């Protein structure tokens, strides 16, 4: 119930901000729209003479991507792929194909820790739904045989996708929002927008350009122990993306133990790597990459996650552990400001 209330409050707050900004933008210098898609609140703000056009196009694009890539939408590419698992190749939109291909790339990079075939396991746990539960060992073992990103077969020539085994299913929830942010960035460029803020659910944020006055954007990093919208640190920048994964987003508690929605493809259980949230910060990669990397680093934990991110030029990460310790990669030195005294920063563990 608390999660539902927090989500409603967050939606109302974002809508209020949206209305306020739009009211100030009658001269079309500033325009904001908010909608609920991809199971979260999406808000896009742009500045300039084409702001309204760019934002309206962006919201239509978000709707299009949701209709293509949601596993819950009738007739979506993902639904068609899952319905034909073990049977035949399915022709999909080139955008869907690109997202799946990128997801499989990160499956390989992460050694299988990022796996879009996690869907049968996610459905079994039901976290974030009204039938969330702890499955039995035998139930987990049964669905684990369907979890393997290598069993997603691609025909690049005809944009076709096939799942090797009947019973398999994919879910693009861990990467589609990042792709959506990249598409909105393209729309902003096409419309000559120089300043925009793309906020897709609070977990995927892109600071396009600078603020209109030329200064940096200041983005709060969600407090993993607090209510939605409460932050513990601020990152400042321009042309920068921020993507966060945490155990506070969707979860349930049973017998005093928290079970969250980020599942480990190798254990069949919610990932337990000693972190409660991870955030990717970069000016050098696309949002689709950051979306995948935030999940990967959450599953890997501080040491392995740090090693992976430090090997990627222009990419940084923030890790928060249950004891309020914050670990940041070397590129964030002097750029991350802790605003809550409970948290202590340790740069480059």
VOTIBA-370664 format. One record per residue (C-alpha): residue in three letters; x, y, z. Coordinates in steps of 0.05 Angstrom, whole numbers, padded with zeros to 5 digits, always signed. Layout:
ALAXYZ/...
***
This chain:
UNK+00000+00000+00000/UNK+00057+00048+00017/UNK+00087+00039-00053/UNK+00020+00054-00085/UNK+00011+00117-00043/UNK+00081+00141-00058/UNK+00070+00130-00133/UNK+00005+00170-00131/UNK+00039+00226-00092/UNK+00096+00227-00142/UNK+00048+00230-00201/UNK+00009+00287-00169/UNK+00073+00326-00154/UNK+00099+00317-00225/UNK+00032+00337-00255/UNK+00030+00399-00211/UNK+00100+00419-00233/UNK+00080+00405-00305/UNK+00019+00451-00301/UNK+00060+00505-00268/UNK+00114+00504-00320/UNK+00065+00502-00378/UNK+00027+00561-00349/UNK+00092+00600-00349/UNK+00106+00581-00420/UNK+00049+00614-00458/UNK+00100+00646-00504/UNK+00123+00576-00522/UNK+00192+00589-00492/UNK+00180+00533-00442/UNK+00134+00473-00446/UNK+00123+00410-00405/UNK+00079+00349-00413/UNK+00068+00291-00365/UNK+00037+00224-00378/UNK+00035+00154-00349/UNK+00068+00103-00395/UNK+00114+00043-00389/UNK+00085+00034-00320/UNK+00113+00100-00295/UNK+00107+00176-00298/UNK+00140+00207-00359/UNK+00155+00281-00360/UNK+00189+00320-00416/UNK+00206+00395-00412/UNK+00235+00435-00469/UNK+00255+00508-00479/UNK+00253+00549-00543/UNK+00206+00569-00599/UNK+00194+00497-00619/UNK+00186+00471-00548/UNK+00113+00451-00554/UNK+00123+00416-00620/UNK+00184+00378-00594/UNK+00150+00357-00529/UNK+00086+00335-00564/UNK+00126+00294-00613/UNK+00165+00264-00555/UNK+00102+00242-00519/UNK+00075+00210-00583/UNK+00141+00173-00591/UNK+00138+00148-00519/UNK+00068+00121-00533/UNK+00093+00087-00597/UNK+00151+00054-00561/UNK+00106+00030-00505/UNK+00058+00000-00555/UNK+00115-00036-00590/UNK+00156-00061-00532/UNK+00110-00072-00473/UNK+00098-00145-00455/UNK+00030-00125-00428/UNK+00002-00092-00491/UNK-00041-00133-00538/UNK-00009-00136-00607/UNK+00059-00110-00585/UNK+00121-00138-00617/UNK+00142-00168-00550/UNK+00074-00202-00541/UNK+00079-00232-00611/UNK+00150-00257-00597/UNK+00129-00289-00532/UNK+00066-00321-00561/UNK+00108-00354-00615/UNK+00164-00379-00569/UNK+00191-00445-00594/UNK+00150-00441-00657/UNK+00173-00390-00708/UNK+00209-00325-00723/UNK+00168-00262-00714/UNK+00178-00200-00757/UNK+00184-00138-00713/UNK+00193-00064-00720/UNK+00266-00045-00733/UNK+00266-00005-00668/UNK+00245-00066-00628/UNK+00298-00107-00663/UNK+00351-00055-00645/UNK+00331-00055-00572/UNK+00332-00132-00568/UNK+00399-00135-00604/UNK+00428-00084-00556/UNK+00400-00122-00496/UNK+00433-00186-00521/UNK+00499-00148-00527/UNK+00494-00129-00454/UNK+00476-00200-00437/UNK+00543-00221-00465/UNK+00581-00162-00434/UNK+00552-00178-00365/UNK+00565-00252-00370/UNK+00490-00265-00369/UNK+00473-00220-00309/UNK+00430-00177-00355/UNK+00380-00224-00387/UNK+00315-00203-00422/UNK+00290-00276-00419/UNK+00279-00265-00345/UNK+00205-00255-00358/UNK+00180-00325-00337/UNK+00216-00316-00271/UNK+00189-00246-00261/UNK+00119-00271-00275/UNK+00129-00326-00224/UNK+00149-00278-00169/UNK+00096-00226-00190/UNK+00133-00170-00155/UNK+00098-00104-00167/UNK+00030-00139-00177/UNK-00025-00158-00129/UNK-00003-00231-00131/UNK+00069-00223-00108/UNK+00095-00283-00071/UNK+00157-00325-00054/UNK+00156-00384-00102/UNK+00177-00454-00081/UNK+00247-00480-00099/UNK+00216-00529-00147/UNK+00177-00474-00183/UNK+00239-00432-00190/UNK+00279-00491-00215/UNK+00225-00506-00267/UNK+00225-00436-00299/UNK+00301-00428-00295/UNK+00308-00474-00355/UNK+00276-00419-00397/UNK+00325-00365-00375/UNK+00382-00357-00425/UNK+00393-00296-00469/UNK+00432-00340-00518/UNK+00367-00373-00536/UNK+00340-00309-00568/UNK+00352-00319-00642/UNK+00358-00260-00690/UNK+00350-00254-00765/UNK+00379-00185-00779/UNK+00363-00185-00853/UNK+00288-00188-00842/UNK+00284-00159-00771/UNK+00258-00225-00744/UNK+00263-00253-00673/UNK+00251-00323-00647/UNK+00254-00353-00577/UNK+00286-00421-00581/UNK+00242-00457-00530/UNK+00167-00458-00519/UNK+00155-00428-00450/UNK+00207-00374-00459/UNK+00188-00300-00456/UNK+00225-00234-00459/UNK+00215-00169-00422/UNK+00247-00104-00445/UNK+00231-00065-00381/UNK+00304-00061-00363/UNK+00325-00025-00427/UNK+00266+00005-00465/UNK+00263+00069-00424/UNK+00335+00083-00440/UNK+00320+00075-00514/UNK+00260+00121-00507/UNK+00305+00176-00477/UNK+00352+00169-00536/UNK+00294+00178-00585/UNK+00270+00240-00548/UNK+00341+00268-00553/UNK+00337+00259-00628/UNK+00270+00295-00630/UNK+00299+00353-00592/UNK+00357+00359-00641/UNK+00310+00355-00701/UNK+00269+00413-00673/UNK+00329+00457-00657/UNK+00319+00452-00582/UNK+00381+00471-00542/UNK+00355+00459-00471/UNK+00310+00403-00446/UNK+00300+00357-00386/UNK+00276+00286-00400/UNK+00251+00251-00337/UNK+00226+00180-00349/UNK+00200+00156-00282/UNK+00256+00187-00241/UNK+00301+00128-00255/UNK+00321+00151-00326/UNK+00338+00225-00330/UNK+00372+00260-00388/UNK+00397+00332-00382/UNK+00397+00356-00454/UNK+00443+00415-00461/UNK+00446+00463-00403/UNK+00393+00503-00367/UNK+00369+00562-00410/UNK+00414+00609-00371/UNK+00475+00566-00388/UNK+00483+00537-00319/UNK+00485+00463-00300/UNK+00424+00422-00284/UNK+00421+00396-00213/UNK+00391+00327-00207/UNK+00376+00292-00141/UNK+00394+00219-00133/UNK+00336+00180-00100/UNK+00346+00163-00027/UNK+00338+00087-00029/UNK+00313+00088+00044/UNK+00264+00146+00035/UNK+00198+00161+00001/UNK+00194+00174-00074/UNK+00224+00241-00091/UNK+00269+00245-00030/UNK+00342+00249-00050/UNK+00409+00240-00013/UNK+00456+00271-00064/UNK+00459+00318-00123/UNK+00496+00310-00189/UNK+00506+00373-00231/UNK+00519+00374-00305/UNK+00497+00386-00376/UNK+00488+00338-00434/UNK+00489+00284-00381/UNK+00447+00223-00367/UNK+00431+00191-00301/UNK+00400+00122-00294/UNK+00384+00088-00227/UNK+00364+00018-00205/UNK+00344+00003-00134/UNK+00310-00047-00088/UNK+00259+00006-00068/UNK+00224+00012-00135/UNK+00180-00051-00132/UNK+00182-00099-00075/UNK+00143-00136-00021/UNK+00161-00157+00049/UNK+00148-00226+00077/UNK+00169-00249+00146/UNK+00211-00186+00154/UNK+00250-00197+00089/UNK+00247-00151+00029/UNK+00239-00183-00039/UNK+00252-00134-00096/UNK+00241-00138-00171/UNK+00314-00141-00196/UNK+00322-00215-00204/UNK+00388-00253-00210/UNK+00384-00297-00273/UNK+00431-00348-00241/UNK+00398-00357-00173/UNK+00325-00344-00190/UNK+00319-00298-00130/UNK+00323-00222-00121/UNK+00395-00200-00129/UNK+00435-00197-00064/UNK+00501-00164-00080/UNK+00507-00118-00019/UNK+00477-00056-00052/UNK+00409-00022-00047/UNK+00417+00023-00108/UNK+00464+00037-00165/UNK+00465+00098-00210/UNK+00500+00107-00277/UNK+00524+00177-00295/UNK+00553+00193-00363/UNK+00563+00244-00419/UNK+00594+00191-00464/UNK+00542+00136-00476/UNK+00470+00130-00498/UNK+00414+00124-00448/UNK+00398+00054-00473/UNK+00468+00033-00450/UNK+00460+00067-00382/UNK+00393+00033-00371/UNK+00424-00036-00380/UNK+00486-00018-00340/UNK+00447+00006-00279/UNK+00415-00063-00274/UNK+00480-00099-00287/UNK+00519-00061-00233/UNK+00463-00073-00183/UNK+00469-00148-00194/UNK+00545-00147-00194/UNK+00553-00104-00131/UNK+00607-00054-00113/UNK+00673-00088-00129/UNK+00654-00123-00194/UNK+00610-00065-00215/UNK+00665-00014-00202/UNK+00714-00055-00243/UNK+00666-00058-00302/UNK+00649+00016-00301/UNK+00721+00039-00291/UNK+00737+00001-00356/UNK+00687+00045-00394/UNK+00714+00114-00412/UNK+00667+00171-00396/UNK+00621+00127-00354/UNK+00614+00132-00278/UNK+00573+00098-00225/UNK+00546+00109-00154/UNK+00534+00050-00108/UNK+00495+00055-00042/UNK+00501-00001+00010/UNK+00453-00018+00067/UNK+00498+00017+00118/UNK+00491+00085+00082/UNK+00559+00082+00049/UNK+00564+00113-00020/UNK+00618+00089-00068/UNK+00632+00130-00131/UNK+00678+00116-00189/UNK+00738+00161-00202/UNK+00706+00206-00254/UNK+00656+00232-00203/UNK+00708+00261-00157/UNK+00684+00331-00138/UNK+00620+00325-00179/UNK+00576+00287-00129/UNK+00548+00327-00071/UNK+00520+00289-00012/UNK+00462+00327+00018/UNK+00440+00278+00073/UNK+00489+00271+00131/UNK+00469+00198+00142/UNK+00507+00180+00078/UNK+00583+00177+00075/UNK+00621+00181+00009/UNK+00678+00135-00010/UNK+00706+00151-00078/UNK+00734+00093-00118/UNK+00734+00036-00068/
***
